[in-house]
Amino acid sequence: MHELYRCNFNSVDIFNKLALGPNSLCNVVGTKIWWRRVWMGILGVCETNAYLAYCKSVERIPRHAFREQLAYQLLRFGGYQEVYRMLPSGEC
């Protein structure tokens, strides 16, 4: 178990920095209310996972641009048809 961690600890550190670092949602929102910080931390982990998956599978884009696209799509709520058209060859 320890050897497996030692092989991958840099990835864990990078993820922790992206999800919970200075530019994370829980720090950007800046609340001191515990449950809001937990909620923003969970959202930050989800957003970071989505960002890393997008960069690996589609294209590498700046994180700020990804967050803008994500916020736009979440606020549109129901714009899945346009997202479907943006995917290469219409795959899900």
ZAROVO-133706 format. One record per atom (N, C-alpha, C): x, y, z; atom name; residue number from 1. Coordinates in nm, 4 decimals, always signed. Example, Ala and Ser with C-alpha at 12.3 -4.5 7.8 and 13.67 -1.06 7.14 Angstrom:
BEGIN
[[+1.3190,-0.5690,+0.7800],N,1]
[[+1.2300,-0.4500,+0.7800],CA,1]
[[+1.3200,-0.3300,+0.7800],C,1]
[[+1.2850,-0.2250,+0.7080],N,2]
[[+1.3670,-0.1060,+0.7140],CA,2]
[[+1.2900,+0.0030,+0.7870],C,2]
//
This chain:
BEGIN
[[+0.0822,-0.1183,+0.0000],N,1]
[[+0.0000,+0.0000,+0.0000],CA,1]
[[+0.0869,+0.1251,+0.0000],C,1]
[[+0.1900,+0.1237,+0.0818],N,2]
[[+0.2784,+0.2389,+0.0906],CA,2]
[[+0.3503,+0.2629,-0.0423],C,2]
[[+0.3914,+0.1572,-0.1081],N,3]
[[+0.4600,+0.1703,-0.2369],CA,3]
[[+0.3669,+0.2294,-0.3433],C,3]
[[+0.2416,+0.1870,-0.3424],N,4]
[[+0.1432,+0.2410,-0.4360],CA,4]
[[+0.1238,+0.3910,-0.4139],C,4]
[[+0.1170,+0.4318,-0.2881],N,5]
[[+0.1038,+0.5740,-0.2580],CA,5]
[[+0.2273,+0.6500,-0.3051],C,5]
[[+0.3462,+0.5963,-0.2799],N,6]
[[+0.4697,+0.6639,-0.3184],CA,6]
[[+0.4800,+0.6803,-0.4698],C,6]
[[+0.4228,+0.5883,-0.5448],N,7]
[[+0.4257,+0.5995,-0.6913],CA,7]
[[+0.3325,+0.7102,-0.7410],C,7]
[[+0.2281,+0.7403,-0.6675],N,8]
[[+0.1252,+0.8327,-0.7153],CA,8]
[[+0.1044,+0.9559,-0.6275],C,8]
[[+0.1917,+0.9795,-0.5300],N,9]
[[+0.1633,+1.0892,-0.4381],CA,9]
[[+0.1709,+1.2260,-0.5052],C,9]
[[+0.2463,+1.2413,-0.6123],N,10]
[[+0.2485,+1.3699,-0.6818],CA,10]
[[+0.1124,+1.4026,-0.7421],C,10]
[[+0.0455,+1.3012,-0.7956],N,11]
[[-0.0891,+1.3231,-0.8502],CA,11]
[[-0.1868,+1.3646,-0.7414],C,11]
[[-0.1750,+1.3028,-0.6256],N,12]
[[-0.2615,+1.3382,-0.5132],CA,12]
[[-0.2343,+1.4814,-0.4696],C,12]
[[-0.1077,+1.5200,-0.4627],N,13]
[[-0.0735,+1.6561,-0.4228],CA,13]
[[-0.1238,+1.7587,-0.5236],C,13]
[[-0.1124,+1.7285,-0.6514],N,14]
[[-0.1622,+1.8200,-0.7548],CA,14]
[[-0.3136,+1.8340,-0.7430],C,14]
[[-0.3824,+1.7221,-0.7243],N,15]
[[-0.5282,+1.7272,-0.7091],CA,15]
[[-0.5672,+1.8087,-0.5866],C,15]
[[-0.5009,+1.7851,-0.4738],N,16]
[[-0.5328,+1.8598,-0.3520],CA,16]
[[-0.5103,+2.0092,-0.3715],C,16]
[[-0.4045,+2.0449,-0.4415],N,17]
[[-0.3765,+2.1864,-0.4658],CA,17]
[[-0.4861,+2.2480,-0.5533],C,17]
[[-0.5282,+2.1749,-0.6576],N,18]
[[-0.6323,+2.2271,-0.7453],CA,18]
[[-0.7679,+2.2327,-0.6750],C,18]
[[-0.8013,+2.1285,-0.6011],N,19]
[[-0.9349,+2.1195,-0.5415],CA,19]
[[-0.9487,+2.2006,-0.4135],C,19]
[[-0.8413,+2.2117,-0.3355],N,20]
[[-0.8530,+2.2736,-0.2038],CA,20]
[[-0.7509,+2.3845,-0.1800],C,20]
[[-0.6806,+2.4261,-0.2841],N,21]
[[-0.5758,+2.5270,-0.2721],CA,21]
[[-0.6296,+2.6689,-0.2690],C,21]
[[-0.5409,+2.7665,-0.2922],N,22]
[[-0.5798,+2.9082,-0.2812],CA,22]
[[-0.6859,+2.9522,-0.3822],C,22]
[[-0.6934,+2.8893,-0.4978],N,23]
[[-0.7932,+2.9262,-0.5984],CA,23]
[[-0.9154,+2.8356,-0.5974],C,23]
[[-0.9311,+2.7568,-0.4926],N,24]
[[-1.0450,+2.6656,-0.4844],CA,24]
[[-1.1723,+2.7423,-0.4517],C,24]
[[-1.2858,+2.6782,-0.4739],N,25]
[[-1.4138,+2.7431,-0.4486],CA,25]
[[-1.4324,+2.7807,-0.3021],C,25]
[[-1.3892,+2.6939,-0.2104],N,26]
[[-1.4110,+2.7260,-0.0685],CA,26]
[[-1.3264,+2.8447,-0.0250],C,26]
[[-1.2121,+2.8686,-0.0868],N,27]
[[-1.1319,+2.9852,-0.0524],CA,27]
[[-1.1754,+3.1094,-0.1286],C,27]
[[-1.2223,+3.0924,-0.2507],N,28]
[[-1.2666,+3.2073,-0.3296],CA,28]
[[-1.3933,+3.2665,-0.2698],C,28]
[[-1.4861,+3.1807,-0.2271],N,29]
[[-1.6101,+3.2288,-0.1660],CA,29]
[[-1.5791,+3.2958,-0.0320],C,29]
[[-1.4847,+3.2425,+0.0409],N,30]
[[-1.4355,+3.3063,+0.1623],CA,30]
[[-1.5309,+3.3066,+0.2806],C,30]
[[-1.6147,+3.2083,+0.2926],N,31]
[[-1.7064,+3.2017,+0.4060],CA,31]
[[-1.6392,+3.1357,+0.5254],C,31]
[[-1.6823,+3.1730,+0.6427],N,32]
[[-1.6311,+3.1104,+0.7641],CA,32]
[[-1.7355,+3.0168,+0.8268],C,32]
[[-1.8515,+3.0088,+0.7650],N,33]
[[-1.9555,+2.9179,+0.8135],CA,33]
[[-1.9165,+2.7765,+0.7709],C,33]
[[-1.9081,+2.6851,+0.8653],N,34]
[[-1.8485,+2.5550,+0.8403],CA,34]
[[-1.9191,+2.4774,+0.7311],C,34]
[[-2.0529,+2.4743,+0.7326],N,35]
[[-2.1227,+2.3908,+0.6344],CA,35]
[[-2.1111,+2.4480,+0.4945],C,35]
[[-2.0978,+2.5793,+0.4809],N,36]
[[-2.0761,+2.6373,+0.3478],CA,36]
[[-1.9373,+2.6024,+0.2959],C,36]
[[-1.8383,+2.6024,+0.3851],N,37]
[[-1.7029,+2.5632,+0.3444],CA,37]
[[-1.6991,+2.4168,+0.3011],C,37]
[[-1.7711,+2.3318,+0.3737],N,38]
[[-1.7779,+2.1901,+0.3353],CA,38]
[[-1.8458,+2.1770,+0.1994],C,38]
[[-1.9566,+2.2467,+0.1804],N,39]
[[-2.0292,+2.2418,+0.0538],CA,39]
[[-1.9408,+2.2910,-0.0609],C,39]
[[-1.8715,+2.4025,-0.0423],N,40]
[[-1.7831,+2.4549,-0.1463],CA,40]
[[-1.6649,+2.3614,-0.1703],C,40]
[[-1.6180,+2.2952,-0.0648],N,41]
[[-1.5108,+2.1970,-0.0812],CA,41]
[[-1.5543,+2.0785,-0.1660],C,41]
[[-1.6758,+2.0302,-0.1424],N,42]
[[-1.7298,+1.9191,-0.2222],CA,42]
[[-1.7484,+1.9623,-0.3674],C,42]
[[-1.8038,+2.0818,-0.3878],N,43]
[[-1.8181,+2.1330,-0.5245],CA,43]
[[-1.6817,+2.1507,-0.5910],C,43]
[[-1.5836,+2.1960,-0.5136],N,44]
[[-1.4491,+2.2130,-0.5670],CA,44]
[[-1.3876,+2.0813,-0.6110],C,44]
[[-1.4087,+1.9764,-0.5332],N,45]
[[-1.3585,+1.8432,-0.5707],CA,45]
[[-1.4267,+1.7953,-0.6983],C,45]
[[-1.5587,+1.8142,-0.7087],N,46]
[[-1.6330,+1.7731,-0.8281],CA,46]
[[-1.5858,+1.8522,-0.9504],C,46]
[[-1.5693,+1.9821,-0.9339],N,47]
[[-1.5246,+2.0668,-1.0448],CA,47]
[[-1.3840,+2.0293,-1.0883],C,47]
[[-1.2965,+2.0000,-0.9937],N,48]
[[-1.1594,+1.9618,-1.0266],CA,48]
[[-1.1569,+1.8286,-1.1004],C,48]
[[-1.2364,+1.7307,-1.0555],N,49]
[[-1.2441,+1.6029,-1.1265],CA,49]
[[-1.2934,+1.6227,-1.2693],C,49]
[[-1.3952,+1.7056,-1.2862],N,50]
[[-1.4475,+1.7320,-1.4205],CA,50]
[[-1.3435,+1.8016,-1.5069],C,50]
[[-1.2721,+1.8966,-1.4498],N,51]
[[-1.1688,+1.9695,-1.5246],CA,51]
[[-1.0567,+1.8760,-1.5695],C,51]
[[-1.0078,+1.7936,-1.4786],N,52]
[[-0.8987,+1.7019,-1.5141],CA,52]
[[-0.9438,+1.5995,-1.6183],C,52]
[[-1.0669,+1.5498,-1.6067],N,53]
[[-1.1192,+1.4553,-1.7055],CA,53]
[[-1.1340,+1.5228,-1.8415],C,53]
[[-1.1829,+1.6469,-1.8423],N,54]
[[-1.1992,+1.7205,-1.9679],CA,54]
[[-1.0641,+1.7433,-2.0342],C,54]
[[-0.9660,+1.7842,-1.9561],N,55]
[[-0.8326,+1.8102,-2.0122],CA,55]
[[-0.7699,+1.6822,-2.0679],C,55]
[[-0.7949,+1.5723,-2.0027],N,56]
[[-0.7351,+1.4466,-2.0485],CA,56]
[[-0.8081,+1.3890,-2.1697],C,56]
[[-0.9397,+1.4043,-2.1757],N,57]
[[-1.0151,+1.3375,-2.2813],CA,57]
[[-1.0513,+1.4264,-2.3997],C,57]
[[-1.0661,+1.5567,-2.3796],N,58]
[[-1.1100,+1.6435,-2.4892],CA,58]
[[-0.9966,+1.7336,-2.5346],C,58]
[[-0.9660,+1.8347,-2.4556],N,59]
[[-0.8571,+1.9263,-2.4884],CA,59]
[[-0.8117,+1.9976,-2.3622],C,59]
[[-0.6885,+2.0400,-2.3641],N,60]
[[-0.6337,+2.1125,-2.2492],CA,60]
[[-0.6673,+2.2601,-2.2642],C,60]
[[-0.7441,+2.3129,-2.1702],N,61]
[[-0.7802,+2.4545,-2.1718],CA,61]
[[-0.7480,+2.5127,-2.0344],C,61]
[[-0.7347,+2.6446,-2.0253],N,62]
[[-0.7112,+2.7054,-1.8941],CA,62]
[[-0.8287,+2.6792,-1.7997],C,62]
[[-0.7988,+2.6693,-1.6734],N,63]
[[-0.9027,+2.6356,-1.5759],CA,63]
[[-1.0109,+2.7429,-1.5687],C,63]
[[-0.9713,+2.8673,-1.5818],N,64]
[[-1.0695,+2.9756,-1.5775],CA,64]
[[-1.1706,+2.9619,-1.6920],C,64]
[[-1.1213,+2.9289,-1.8115],N,65]
[[-1.2115,+2.9097,-1.9260],CA,65]
[[-1.3046,+2.7915,-1.9016],C,65]
[[-1.2519,+2.6846,-1.8417],N,66]
[[-1.3364,+2.5694,-1.8101],CA,66]
[[-1.4448,+2.6076,-1.7097],C,66]
[[-1.4071,+2.6835,-1.6071],N,67]
[[-1.5053,+2.7251,-1.5068],CA,67]
[[-1.6135,+2.8130,-1.5684],C,67]
[[-1.5754,+2.9001,-1.6603],N,68]
[[-1.6746,+2.9838,-1.7278],CA,68]
[[-1.7723,+2.8983,-1.8080],C,68]
[[-1.7187,+2.8014,-1.8834],N,69]
[[-1.8050,+2.7130,-1.9623],CA,69]
[[-1.8962,+2.6309,-1.8712],C,69]
[[-1.8408,+2.5799,-1.7627],N,70]
[[-1.9184,+2.4994,-1.6687],CA,70]
[[-2.0310,+2.5827,-1.6061],C,70]
[[-1.9992,+2.7021,-1.5615],N,71]
[[-2.1010,+2.7890,-1.5016],CA,71]
[[-2.2098,+2.8224,-1.6028],C,71]
[[-2.1705,+2.8515,-1.7243],N,72]
[[-2.2685,+2.8834,-1.8278],CA,72]
[[-2.3628,+2.7660,-1.8510],C,72]
[[-2.3077,+2.6464,-1.8635],N,73]
[[-2.3912,+2.5287,-1.8884],CA,73]
[[-2.4795,+2.4960,-1.7682],C,73]
[[-2.4278,+2.5132,-1.6474],N,74]
[[-2.5092,+2.4853,-1.5287],CA,74]
[[-2.6214,+2.5874,-1.5131],C,74]
[[-2.5938,+2.7123,-1.5464],N,75]
[[-2.6976,+2.8146,-1.5357],CA,75]
[[-2.8032,+2.7998,-1.6441],C,75]
[[-2.7649,+2.7498,-1.7582],N,76]
[[-2.8618,+2.7283,-1.8656],CA,76]
[[-2.9567,+2.6153,-1.8321],C,76]
[[-2.9125,+2.5166,-1.7592],N,77]
[[-2.9908,+2.4027,-1.7125],CA,77]
[[-3.0893,+2.3530,-1.8168],C,77]
[[-3.0495,+2.2534,-1.8851],N,78]
[[-3.1346,+2.1983,-1.9893],CA,78]
[[-3.0741,+2.2189,-2.1267],C,78]
[[-2.9543,+2.2734,-2.1327],N,79]
[[-2.8893,+2.2949,-2.2614],CA,79]
[[-2.8091,+2.1743,-2.3058],C,79]
[[-2.8559,+2.0546,-2.2701],N,80]
[[-2.7795,+1.9342,-2.3029],CA,80]
[[-2.7727,+1.9098,-2.4518],C,80]
[[-2.8679,+1.9564,-2.5291],N,81]
[[-2.8647,+1.9318,-2.6735],CA,81]
[[-2.7484,+2.0049,-2.7381],C,81]
[[-2.7192,+2.1258,-2.6924],N,82]
[[-2.6059,+2.1984,-2.7480],CA,82]
[[-2.4749,+2.1339,-2.7064],C,82]
[[-2.4680,+2.0853,-2.5830],N,83]
[[-2.3478,+2.0154,-2.5389],CA,83]
[[-2.3291,+1.8904,-2.6236],C,83]
[[-2.4376,+1.8201,-2.6520],N,84]
[[-2.4314,+1.7003,-2.7344],CA,84]
[[-2.3764,+1.7333,-2.8728],C,84]
[[-2.4178,+1.8462,-2.9296],N,85]
[[-2.3674,+1.8860,-3.0615],CA,85]
[[-2.2209,+1.9249,-3.0568],C,85]
[[-2.1713,+1.9717,-2.9419],N,86]
[[-2.0318,+2.0126,-2.9305],CA,86]
[[-1.9390,+1.8936,-2.9193],C,86]
[[-1.9907,+1.7769,-2.8777],N,87]
[[-1.9064,+1.6594,-2.8626],CA,87]
[[-1.8607,+1.6096,-2.9983],C,87]
[[-1.7382,+1.5572,-3.0084],N,88]
[[-1.6920,+1.5041,-3.1357],CA,88]
[[-1.7779,+1.3862,-3.1817],C,88]
[[-1.8252,+1.3920,-3.3018],N,89]
[[-1.9060,+1.2892,-3.3686],CA,89]
[[-2.0346,+1.2568,-3.2921],C,89]
[[-2.0844,+1.3488,-3.2098],N,90]
[[-2.2101,+1.3307,-3.1404],CA,90]
[[-2.2126,+1.2191,-3.0378],C,90]
[[-2.0973,+1.1829,-2.9815],N,91]
[[-2.0931,+1.0741,-2.8841],CA,91]
[[-2.1292,+1.1257,-2.7458],C,91]
[[-2.1801,+1.0394,-2.6638],N,92]
[[-2.2126,+1.0768,-2.5248],CA,92]
[[-2.1038,+1.0306,-2.4315],C,92]
//
